[in-house]
Amino acid sequence: MTPPHDMSPSEAFPQQAPDPAAPGDLVRVLLADDQPLLLQGIATILDAQPDLAVVGTASSGQEAVEMADRLRPDVICMDIEMPGVDGIEATAQVRGTGTAEVIMLTTFNREDYLLRALQAGASGFLLKTASPEQLAEGIRTVAAGEALLAPEVTRSLIRRAVSSGDLSSVPSSVPSSVPDGDGADDLGGRKSRTGAAPDPLSEREVEVLSLAARGLSNAEIGGQLFIGAETVKTHMSRVLAKLHLRNRVEAVAYAYQHRIVTPDADPA
């Protein structure tokens, strides 16, 4: 039902306190955007999903931070350009306390926004042109501990890294797309061992890296190769270790630099 025009987003979508009896596989989502109609539309889309629940809406970055602390959502869909505290600063505050994972949801296909969002700790970056299915699946992806980057913006980022020939143009704080096996924390945070020759990748590791570079999730890679998602994580962990890389985005840059895939390749 469409809320009356004089209702605030919070009134239109009443805030729900955490429910300890909620099923463990229900992903709790907080929406933050200063456009009430957009909030309403996204909330309607997500609430139609059996495994997603919108627990609150915020119209500013500051409100998002306060509501995240109170409601403890699993994922926040955060607009970037909002009055007062913007979405990137709000993301840094939320991630600083480890309250929730954050997907930046923006109109603007801008590489600087992507880099700043990742540096603030965002786990995902989607354009508002994404389909409802892409948004819902993106929330599930981030809730599962993976990272999600809009292919349109990622290609720009990778092209810059490739053209400069310098992986340092990819920020070291970019989150790994998966908790890659038992050594995930170490692999994701350690410094690159510059000067060390990379170990050769197996045929299967090249396949996994190639599909990851085209933007596929672990589950999608597993479907393509007829292996389990956990096996994909293991292969990606070995790729990072062999190539002496810190995270999955650096691995993607490596794949483009070494023409395992090309910058103009379409995502699968």
C-alpha positions in Angstrom: 0.0 0.0 0.0 1.4 3.4 -0.9 2.0 5.6 2.2 0.4 9.1 2.5 2.6 11.8 1.1 3.2 13.4 4.4 4.6 10.3 6.0 8.3 10.1 6.6 10.2 7.0 5.4 10.4 5.8 9.0 6.6 6.1 9.4 5.9 4.5 6.0 8.1 1.5 6.9 7.9 1.0 10.7 11.2 0.0 12.3 11.5 -3.5 13.6 13.5 -4.4 16.6 15.7 -7.4 16.3 13.8 -10.7 16.6 15.8 -13.4 18.3 13.3 -16.0 17.1 13.8 -15.1 13.4 15.2 -17.9 11.2 18.9 -18.0 10.9 18.8 -17.7 7.1 16.7 -14.6 7.1 18.8 -11.6 6.0 17.8 -8.4 7.8 18.3 -5.3 5.6 18.4 -1.6 6.4 17.8 0.9 3.6 19.4 4.4 3.6 18.4 6.9 0.9 17.0 10.5 0.9 14.4 9.7 -1.8 11.2 8.4 -0.1 9.7 6.9 -3.3 12.9 5.0 -4.0 13.0 3.7 -0.4 9.4 2.5 -0.8 10.1 0.8 -4.1 13.2 -1.0 -2.9 11.5 -2.1 0.3 8.6 -3.5 -1.6 11.0 -5.5 -3.9 13.0 -6.9 -1.0 10.1 -7.7 1.2 8.7 -9.9 -1.6 11.7 -12.2 -1.2 11.2 -15.0 1.4 14.7 -14.8 2.8 15.0 -11.0 2.9 13.4 -8.6 5.4 13.6 -4.8 5.5 13.9 -3.9 9.1 14.2 -0.1 8.7 14.7 2.8 6.5 16.8 5.9 7.0 16.9 9.2 5.1 20.4 10.3 6.0 23.8 8.9 6.8 23.6 9.9 10.4 20.2 8.2 10.8 21.6 5.1 9.1 24.4 4.9 11.6 22.0 5.4 14.6 19.5 2.8 13.3 22.2 0.3 12.4 23.4 0.4 16.0 19.9 -0.1 17.3 18.5 -2.6 14.8 21.6 -4.6 14.1 20.8 -5.5 10.4 22.9 -7.9 8.5 23.3 -5.7 5.4 22.7 -1.9 4.8 21.9 -0.7 1.3 23.5 2.8 1.5 23.0 5.7 -0.9 26.1 7.9 -1.3 24.9 11.4 -1.8 22.7 12.2 1.3 22.4 15.4 3.3 24.7 15.9 6.3 26.7 12.7 6.8 27.0 11.2 3.4 26.8 7.5 2.7 30.6 6.9 2.5 31.2 8.5 5.9 28.3 6.6 7.3 29.8 3.4 5.9 33.1 4.1 7.6 31.3 4.6 10.9 29.2 1.5 10.6 32.2 -0.7 9.5 34.3 0.8 12.3 32.0 -0.8 14.8 31.4 -3.9 12.8 27.7 -3.4 13.0 26.7 -4.6 9.5 27.9 -5.2 6.0 27.3 -2.4 3.5 26.3 -2.2 -0.1 26.7 1.2 -1.7 23.7 1.7 -4.0 24.2 4.8 -6.2 23.1 6.5 -9.4 26.6 7.5 -10.2 29.0 5.3 -12.2 32.1 7.0 -10.7 35.4 5.3 -10.0 36.3 7.7 -7.3 33.1 6.8 -5.4 34.0 3.1 -5.8 37.5 3.6 -4.4 36.3 5.7 -1.5 33.5 3.3 -0.7 35.8 0.3 -0.6 38.3 2.2 1.5 35.5 3.0 3.9 34.8 -0.7 4.3 31.9 -1.3 1.9 31.5 -4.9 0.8 29.5 -4.1 -2.3 28.9 -1.4 -4.9 25.9 -1.4 -7.2 24.3 1.1 -9.5 20.6 1.9 -9.1 20.1 0.7 -12.7 20.6 -2.9 -11.3 17.6 -5.2 -11.7 15.6 -6.2 -8.7 17.0 -9.7 -9.1 20.6 -8.3 -9.1 19.9 -6.3 -6.0 18.4 -9.2 -4.1 21.2 -11.5 -5.1 23.8 -8.9 -4.2 22.4 -8.6 -0.7 22.6 -12.4 -0.3 26.1 -12.4 -1.7 27.3 -9.7 0.8 25.5 -11.3 3.7 27.3 -14.6 2.9 30.7 -12.8 3.4 31.5 -12.2 -0.2 32.1 -8.8 -2.0 30.1 -7.4 -4.9 31.2 -4.8 -7.4 29.2 -3.4 -10.2 30.8 -4.8 -13.4 30.5 -1.4 -15.1 32.6 0.3 -12.5 34.9 -2.6 -11.9 36.0 -2.7 -15.5 37.0 1.0 -15.3 39.0 0.3 -12.1 40.7 -2.8 -13.7 41.6 -0.9 -16.9 43.3 1.8 -14.8 45.3 -0.8 -12.9 46.2 -2.5 -16.2 47.2 0.6 -18.1 49.3 1.8 -15.3 51.0 -1.5 -14.9 50.7 -1.0 -11.1 48.6 -3.1 -8.8 49.0 -0.5 -6.1 46.3 1.5 -8.0 43.9 -1.0 -6.6 43.4 0.0 -2.9 44.8 -2.5 -0.4 41.6 -2.1 1.7 39.4 -3.6 -1.0 37.6 -6.5 0.7 38.2 -10.0 -0.5 35.2 -11.4 -2.3 35.2 -14.5 -0.2 36.6 -15.8 3.1 39.1 -17.8 1.0 39.5 -21.1 2.9 41.2 -21.5 6.3 43.8 -18.9 5.7 41.4 -16.2 4.6 42.2 -13.6 7.2 46.0 -13.9 6.7 45.7 -14.0 2.9 43.4 -11.0 2.8 45.5 -8.8 5.0 49.1 -9.6 4.5 51.5 -7.5 2.3 52.4 -8.6 -1.2 55.7 -10.4 -1.3 57.1 -8.1 -4.0 59.9 -9.6 -6.1 59.0 -13.2 -5.4 58.3 -15.2 -8.5 54.7 -16.5 -8.6 54.1 -20.3 -8.5 52.4 -21.7 -11.6 48.7 -22.0 -11.4 47.0 -25.3 -12.2 44.6 -25.6 -15.1 41.7 -25.6 -12.6 43.0 -22.5 -10.8 43.3 -20.6 -14.1 39.7 -21.5 -14.8 38.5 -20.3 -11.4 40.5 -17.1 -11.7 39.2 -16.4 -15.3 35.6 -16.8 -14.1 36.2 -14.7 -11.0 37.6 -11.9 -13.3 34.4 -12.0 -15.3 32.5 -11.2 -12.1 31.1 -14.6 -11.2 30.4 -15.4 -7.5 31.7 -18.6 -5.9 28.4 -20.3 -6.4 28.3 -19.3 -10.1 31.8 -20.4 -10.7 31.0 -23.7 -9.0 28.0 -24.1 -11.3 30.1 -23.5 -14.4 32.8 -25.9 -13.3 30.5 -28.5 -11.6 32.2 -28.2 -8.3 31.1 -27.0 -4.9 31.4 -23.4 -3.6 33.7 -24.5 -0.9 36.0 -26.1 -3.5 36.0 -22.8 -5.4 37.1 -21.0 -2.1 39.9 -23.4 -1.8 41.1 -22.9 -5.3 40.9 -19.1 -4.9 42.9 -19.3 -1.7 45.6 -21.2 -3.6 45.6 -18.6 -6.4 46.1 -15.8 -3.9 48.9 -17.7 -2.2 50.7 -18.6 -5.4 50.5 -15.2 -6.9 51.4 -13.4 -3.6 48.3 -11.2 -3.8 46.3 -9.8 -1.0 42.7 -10.1 -2.2 40.4 -11.1 -5.0 40.4 -7.7 -6.7 44.2 -7.8 -7.0 43.8 -11.3 -8.5 41.3 -9.9 -11.0 43.8 -7.2 -11.9 46.4 -9.8 -12.4 44.2 -11.8 -14.6 43.7 -8.8 -16.9 47.4 -7.8 -16.8 48.4 -11.3 -17.9 45.6 -11.6 -20.4 43.9 -14.5 -18.7 40.9 -12.4 -19.6 40.8 -9.1 -21.6 39.6 -5.7 -20.3 36.8 -5.8 -22.8 35.6 -9.3 -22.0 31.9 -9.3 -21.0 31.0 -10.8 -17.7 29.7 -14.4 -18.1 
